[in-house]
Amino acid sequence: MKAIGPTGAVFFAELNLESSADAESARTFREIEKFPAISRDIAMIVPENLSHEKIISTIESAHEPLLSRVELFDVFSGGAQQNFGAGKKSMAYALTYRDKTRTLTNEEITVVHAKIRERLQRELGVELRE
């Protein structure tokens, strides 16, 4: 009889299937959106001490059903006193609007977006940038 053995390196791995099953059950999936989103930006000059959380809270408290996402994408502060005034900074947000049942029109989004802009001005006293 001839002995049979490996002809190259042998690798070994141990898998814990119970752990991977737990990770699998924790995943959530959602359907891909059928209708397109529309994004609009809001740029504003705000007091240096106004927090991102306060701005987000003010935007979300409008409870606009078409607003699906708010994302901060720019903060400019520090040496900007000559541009904005002492104690101020510039912040810019991307707001995404979407309806799950239909395609939105620009006119619908313009109305909702204007309400959110007015709310920011009224409640936080921000200066909107064009």
Backbone torsions as a table, in degrees:
resi	resn	phi	psi	omega
1	MET	NA	145.8	179.9
2	LYS	-108.7	135.3	179.9
3	ALA	-74.1	139.3	177.6
4	ILE	-107.4	132.4	180.0
5	GLY	-147.5	171.9	-179.2
6	PRO	-68.7	148.0	178.8
7	THR	-98.6	-9.4	179.3
8	GLY	-142.2	-167.4	-179.7
9	ALA	-66.7	147.4	179.2
10	VAL	-112.8	130.7	178.4
11	PHE	-114.0	146.7	-177.8
12	PHE	-132.2	138.7	176.4
13	ALA	-139.9	146.3	177.0
14	GLU	-116.5	128.0	-179.9
15	LEU	-109.8	133.4	175.5
16	ASN	-98.3	97.6	-175.0
17	LEU	-68.5	-27.0	177.9
18	GLU	-65.6	-41.2	179.1
19	SER	-65.7	-42.3	-179.0
20	SER	-69.7	-29.4	176.6
21	ALA	-67.9	-38.2	176.9
22	ASP	-64.0	-41.8	179.5
23	ALA	-65.3	-37.0	-179.9
24	GLU	-64.3	-40.5	-178.3
25	SER	-72.3	-20.0	-179.3
26	ALA	-81.0	-15.8	-179.9
27	ARG	-72.2	142.8	174.8
28	THR	-121.6	144.2	179.8
29	PHE	-122.9	149.8	175.4
30	ARG	-135.6	155.2	-178.3
31	GLU	-68.4	144.2	175.2
32	ILE	-67.7	135.2	-177.6
33	GLU	-63.9	136.8	-178.8
34	LYS	-87.0	-26.3	-175.2
35	PHE	-113.6	144.3	-173.8
36	PRO	-71.4	154.4	175.6
37	ALA	-93.6	157.1	174.5
38	ILE	-122.9	129.2	179.6
39	SER	-111.1	141.4	174.6
40	ARG	-134.6	147.0	179.8
41	ASP	-102.7	150.7	170.7
42	ILE	-128.6	119.1	175.3
43	ALA	-113.5	137.5	-175.6
44	MET	-148.7	155.2	173.0
45	ILE	-101.7	126.6	-173.8
46	VAL	-131.8	160.5	173.6
47	PRO	-60.9	144.3	-178.4
48	GLU	-53.9	-32.5	-176.1
49	ASN	-88.6	-0.8	177.6
50	LEU	-75.8	124.5	-174.0
51	SER	-86.9	155.2	174.4
52	HIS	-58.7	-41.0	-179.4
53	GLU	-60.6	-40.2	179.6
54	LYS	-65.9	-40.0	179.1
55	ILE	-65.9	-47.0	178.3
56	ILE	-59.6	-44.5	179.9
57	SER	-59.7	-42.5	179.7
58	THR	-65.6	-41.9	178.8
59	ILE	-64.8	-47.0	-176.5
60	GLU	-71.9	-25.2	-179.5
61	SER	-70.3	-10.9	175.5
62	ALA	-70.3	-18.9	179.0
63	HIS	51.3	45.1	177.5
64	GLU	-78.5	117.8	-175.6
65	PRO	-66.2	-22.1	-179.4
66	LEU	-83.7	-15.6	-179.7
67	LEU	-77.9	116.8	-176.8
68	SER	-108.0	-19.1	-177.2
69	ARG	-159.5	142.4	175.3
70	VAL	-129.7	128.4	-176.8
71	GLU	-137.2	126.1	173.7
72	LEU	-74.3	127.3	179.2
73	PHE	-124.3	-6.2	179.2
74	ASP	-156.7	134.9	172.1
75	VAL	-133.6	127.7	178.1
76	PHE	-128.5	115.1	-179.9
77	SER	-146.1	-170.1	179.2
78	GLY	90.9	-109.1	-176.1
79	GLY	-79.2	24.0	-174.9
80	ALA	-93.6	11.9	-177.4
81	GLN	-56.2	-37.2	-179.9
82	GLN	-67.3	-23.1	-179.0
83	ASN	-92.8	-40.9	-171.9
84	PHE	-114.2	-18.4	-174.7
85	GLY	104.4	159.5	-178.1
86	ALA	-63.7	138.8	176.3
87	GLY	73.7	21.8	-178.7
88	LYS	-126.3	158.8	176.4
89	LYS	-143.0	163.2	177.3
90	SER	-106.9	134.0	176.9
91	MET	-131.1	142.7	-180.0
92	ALA	-132.8	137.1	-177.3
93	TYR	-125.4	144.6	171.1
94	ALA	-102.8	123.7	177.4
95	LEU	-107.8	128.9	-178.9
96	THR	-110.6	129.8	-179.3
97	TYR	-114.4	140.9	180.0
98	ARG	-159.9	145.9	170.9
99	ASP	-119.3	137.7	-176.9
100	LYS	-78.2	-11.6	-173.9
101	THR	-111.6	-8.7	-176.2
102	ARG	-164.4	168.7	175.3
103	THR	-85.1	131.1	179.9
104	LEU	-81.1	155.5	175.4
105	THR	-100.0	157.7	177.1
106	ASN	-60.3	-35.9	-178.7
107	GLU	-63.8	-42.0	178.4
108	GLU	-61.9	-44.2	-178.0
109	ILE	-68.5	-37.2	179.0
110	THR	-59.7	-41.5	-179.9
111	VAL	-65.6	-48.8	-179.0
112	VAL	-64.6	-43.2	-179.0
113	HIS	-63.5	-40.1	178.2
114	ALA	-63.0	-38.8	177.7
115	LYS	-62.4	-41.5	-179.9
116	ILE	-68.0	-41.8	177.7
117	ARG	-60.3	-45.2	179.4
118	GLU	-63.3	-38.0	179.1
119	ARG	-63.2	-42.7	178.4
120	LEU	-62.4	-42.2	177.9
121	GLN	-65.0	-47.2	-175.4
122	ARG	-68.3	-48.1	-172.8
123	GLU	-85.5	-31.4	-177.4
124	LEU	-112.3	-10.6	-179.7
125	GLY	68.2	29.1	-179.5
126	VAL	-74.9	156.7	174.8
127	GLU	-104.4	113.8	-178.2
128	LEU	-74.7	141.6	176.5
129	ARG	-104.3	144.0	179.2
130	GLU	-96.5	NA	NA
